[in-house]
Amino acid sequence: IAIIKAGSSIFHLNGMEEGEFPALPPLSGGKQIKVSQNTLKELLFQTSFAISRDDNRYVLMGMLLQIEEQTAIFVGTDGKRLSKTHTAVNVDADFSGQYIIPLKAIEEMQKNLENSEEELATLYLLEDKVALEASHTLIVSKLLNGAYPDFNQVIPTSSEVSVSLHREELSTLLRQIILFTADSNSSTRFTFTDGQLTLTANTLEIGTGRVSMPVDYHGEQMDIAFNPHYFLDILRHTKDETVSLDLTDSFNP
């Protein structure tokens, strides 16, 4: 029992026997992957925002870590958007595996990783668990069971149009046009014309918003609609000055 006294207040807290506290699982049998803490933190940051927060498909509430051909691939999706990042890792060339890490564990990992390229983080990959050792912290989490969707089928392999966009300018336009959307499920029309991108949103309750920016697009007019909140999330989780937007047609991802 722990007793806490503060002025006229007194509290008795029941404890438990030391031997009853869960022991950390052995990690020696797991595959170890070492990567700089800053690199891993960035990979998780660029992917975790797309993970589902509330979904009937249990596996979508986790991040997929896929190891193949000495590459670690991180994937997050909620069924409407998908984010994929990767980095080279020093493992055996024939080693491969898939691990679905719960979102809560990913968030804890991000909090405990430093912005340091010199300090290394170690991931321990076991059959039913994953662990992260970074600095003086060890985080252990169970993996989610289930088959993760084949993300390669979702990502287009070719595109008809590729446009380079200034990230910060497009972010500003999206923040403006979002004011004319009724809710988080509303869409914004992207209209590409010769040398210009125009964003348009129209709602009965609020009105019509229209903003534009110069772009290096040359060709026939193309109209395509996106959820502006999702699109802005993508831009928030990238740091390059420009982003490349590849389009197939007006109806497909």
N, C-alpha and C positions, 0 to 999 in steps of 0.2 A: 504494500500500500504506500502511495505517495501522499504526503500531507503538505498542503500549501496554505500558508497563513498570510493575510494581507489586512492590516488594521483589525477591524472587528470581524472580518470574514475568515472562514476556515473551510477548506475543501479536502475531501478524502477521495483519492482516485485509486480504484482497483487496478492492479496490474496482472501480469501473467508470469508463469515460470519461465526462466531463461531457456530451458530446454524445449519449451513449446513454441518458441519463435521460429518461423520457417527459415530453413537454412538456404543459402545461395546454392543454386544447382552447379554441378561441376561443368566447367567450360572447356576443359582440356581436349575433349573429343570433337569440338567444333572447328569448322574451317575458319581460319583467321584472315581477315582482309585489313590491311593498313592503308590509310589515306590521310592527307592533311586535314586538320579540323576545319579550316576555313573552306576547303573544297567540299567536304561533306556537308557542312552547314549550308553552303550555297545550293548544292544539289537538292537538299531537302526543302529549302525555301522556294526553289523554282518549281517544285512538284507538288508539295503538300496542299497548296491552296485549292487544287482541283479535286481533292479527295472528298467523297460524299460525307456529309455530317449526319444525315438521316436518310437511310435507304433500306428498303426491304431486302435488297441484295447485300447480304452481310459482308461479302468480300470487298465491295466497293468502299467500305468504311476503313480501308487500310491501303497502304502503299505497296505496290509490287516492287520487289528487288529481284532482278533477274541477272544471274551471272552466266555469261557465255563468251567464249573466245577471248578470255582475259579482259572482258569489259563488264562493268557493273552498270546496269540499266535501271533507272528509277522511273516508275510510272504511277500517276494518280489520275483518277477519273470519277466523275459522278454520273456518267451516262449521257451527259450533255456537252461536256468539255473534257479534254484530255491533255495532260502535260507529261512530257517524256524528256529525261535528261540522261546523260551517261558520262562515264569516266573510265579510263584505263586502270586496271588493277593488276597487281603482281600475284597471280595465282597460276596453278598448273594449267597448261593450254587445254587439257581435256576435261577440266572441272566445269560443271554446269549445275544450276539449281534455281528454283523459284521459291521466294519467301514473301508472304503477305504480312506486313508489319502494321499493327493497329495504329490509327491516327493519334491516339493519346500518347503512345510510346514515341511516335515521331515528334510530337510537340515537345515532349520532355527532352528528347535528344537535342533538338534545336536550342533549347534553353541552356544546355550544358556544354555546348561546343563553343570554342573560342574562335575569334577572327584571326587565326594564326596559321601561316603556311608551314612554319617550322614544327609546331606541336602536332604530333600524330594522334589519330583516333584509331582504335582497333574494333572492328566488327567481328563478333563471334557468331557464326551461322551453324545452328544445330537443327535437327529434324523437326522439333516442335517449338523451338525458342530462338530468340536473337538477343544478343547482348552488345552493348556499346561501352567501351572503356575509353575515357577521355580525361586527361589530367588526373584528378583525384576522385573521379566519379565513375561508378559502374551502374549501368541501367540494364535490367534484364526484363524481357517481355515474352509472353507466349505469342505464337504466331496464329493468324486466323486460318481456319480450315476452309477449303473450297477451291474451285477452279476459277482463276482470274480470267476475264474476257481476253480474247486474242486482240491485243491493241494494234497489231500490225495490219489487221484488216480495216481498221478505222482510219489510219493515216494514209492519205492519197499518195500514190507512188509517182504521179506526174501531174503537171499543171499546165494550163493554157496561158496564164498570165502571172507574172512575177513583178511586184511593185515594191520599191524601197520607200519606207515611210519614216519621217522624223518622229521618234518615239514621244518626246515631250510635247511637241505640237499636237500630235494626235490625241494624247492624254488630255490636254487642255480642252480640245473640241468635244471629247466624250464627256468630260465633266460638265460642260455647258449643255449638251444635248440631253443628258440624263434628267435635267430639270423638267423636260417636256415629256417624260415617260411616266405613266401612271403607277407602275409597280415594277418589281424586280424581274418580272417575266415579259415586260414589254420589249419590243424590238426597235432597232434603228436602221433605216435604209442607208446603205453605202452606195453612192452613185459615182462611178468612175467615168469621166469624160476626158477629152484630150487635154492633158496637163493639169487636171483638177480632180479632187475628191470632195464630194459634198455629202454631209450627214444630215438626215432629215428624220424628225420624229413628230408624230401627230396624235394627239389624244383629245377626245371630246371634252373632258373635264378641264384641261389646262390650255391647250392651244397647239400651235405649230412652231417648231424650232428648226432653223436651217443654218448650218455653219459649213465652211469650206476651207480648204488648204491646197496649195500647189503640190503636185506630185509628178513623178516622171512616167506617167501613164500615157500611152499613145495607141489609139485603136478605137474600135466601136464602143459605144456606151455600154457599160455593164452595171447592172443593179443587183445587189445582194443584201440580205438583211441579217443582222447579228444582234444578240443580246448585248447592249452596251456595257452592262455591269460585268459580264463575263470577259468582254474584250478589254475593258479597263483593268481587270484583274491580271490579265496576261501582261500588259504593259507595266504594271506595278512590280511584277516579279521578274522583270528583265532590266538590265543596266546599260545596254549598248545605246549609242546615240541614235542609231537607226535600226529598224526591224524590217525583215523581208516578209511580205504577205503574198502567198501563192494561192491563186484561185483557179478552179477547174471550170466552173460555170456558176450560174445564179442560184442553183438549188442544192449543191452538194458541199460538204465540209471543205 
